[in-house]
């Protein structure tokens, strides 16, 4: 398999569809449409097939992680609020890494520098790695990490 055959799903959890209008002082002014465009561009530059998705629905996000396993796609995951409490999401994400695929947890802001309830991630312990605090660049850095690890 060449790098050009490598699929990466950028999966985003709740409220990230509101990027650009939701607390721009924390999450920035770029929108989900901007992330879709940027993600495709970064992927192309890295020789990766990148698809960006967002949902507010926990079960849909779990289903996408199952799809990643079944289709052999690496994952860049911004679990958003699910980061802190969704054991269903954690278990689905564990299937990604246990199947030999990469899963990079991403956050636009630095959760450790925010409210105390944001300091713990149920996903971090099974993720290949975490990139946080660099705004949209967190996604770019995660894609670079995926390319460098394959």
SVG drawing of the C-alpha trace seen along z (x, -y; Angstrom):
<svg xmlns="http://www.w3.org/2000/svg" viewBox="-27 -36 34 42">
<polyline fill="none" stroke="black" stroke-width="0.4" points="0.0,0.0 1.4,-3.4 0.7,-6.6 -1.7,-7.7 -3.9,-4.7 -4.1,-5.7 -7.5,-6.9 -7.9,-9.2 -11.2,-10.1 -11.3,-13.4 -14.2,-12.9 -15.7,-15.7 -18.1,-15.6 -20.9,-17.8 -21.1,-21.6 -18.1,-21.6 -20.6,-22.2 -20.9,-25.7 -17.3,-26.5 -16.8,-30.2 -19.8,-31.3 -19.5,-29.4 -17.1,-31.1 -14.7,-32.3 -12.3,-33.6 -11.7,-29.9 -12.4,-28.0 -11.5,-30.6 -13.4,-32.2 -13.0,-29.4 -16.0,-27.2 -16.6,-23.5 -16.7,-24.2 -13.3,-25.8 -12.0,-22.6 -13.4,-20.4 -11.6,-22.5 -8.4,-22.8 -8.4,-19.1 -8.7,-18.1 -5.8,-20.4 -3.6,-19.1 -4.4,-15.6 -3.6,-16.1 -0.3,-17.8 0.6,-14.8 -0.6,-12.2 -3.5,-11.1 -7.2,-10.6 -8.9,-12.8 -12.6,-12.9 -14.0,-15.3 -17.2,-14.6 -19.1,-16.2 -22.0,-15.1 -23.8,-16.0 -24.9,-12.4 -22.9,-10.1 -24.2,-6.9 -23.3,-8.2 -19.8,-9.0 -19.4,-5.5 -20.7,-4.1 -18.1,-6.1 -15.4,-4.7 -16.7,-1.2 -16.6,-2.2 -13.0,-3.3 -12.1,0.2 -14.1,2.0 -12.6,-0.1 -9.1,-0.4 -9.1,-4.2 -6.9,-5.9 -8.7,-8.5 -8.1,-12.0 -10.8,-12.4 -12.0,-15.6 -14.5,-14.0 -15.5,-17.5 -17.6,-17.2 -17.7,-13.4 -14.0,-13.5 -14.7,-13.7 -17.4,-11.1 -18.3,-8.9 -17.2,-5.4 -19.1,-4.2 -16.9,-6.5 -13.8,-5.3 -14.6,-1.7 -15.2,-2.3 -12.0,-4.3 -10.1,-1.4 -11.2,0.8 -9.5,-1.5 -6.1,-1.3 -6.4,2.4 -6.9,3.2 -3.5,1.6 -4.8,-1.7 -3.8,-5.1 -6.1,-7.3 -5.0,-10.9 -7.1,-12.8 -7.3,-16.4 -8.6,-19.5 -8.6,-23.1 -8.0,-24.5 -5.9,-23.1 -8.3,-21.3 -5.7,-21.2 -5.7,-25.0 -9.5,-25.3 -12.2,-24.3 -11.3,-21.4 -14.0,-19.2 -12.2,-19.3 -8.9,-18.0 -9.7,-14.3 -10.1,-12.5 -11.5,-9.0 -10.0,-8.7 -6.4,-9.7 -5.4,-6.4 -6.1,-4.4 -5.2,-7.1 -2.0,-6.8 -1.3,-10.4 -3.0,-13.8 -2.6,-17.2 -4.2,-20.1 -4.2,-23.9 -3.2,-24.9 -6.6,-25.7 -7.0,-24.4 -3.3,-23.6 -4.0,-20.8 -5.7,-18.9 -2.8,-19.6 -0.3,-18.4 -2.4,-15.3 -2.4,-14.5 1.4,-15.0 1.7,-12.6 -0.4,-10.0 1.7,-10.2 5.0,-10.0 3.8,-6.9 2.7,-4.9"/>
</svg>
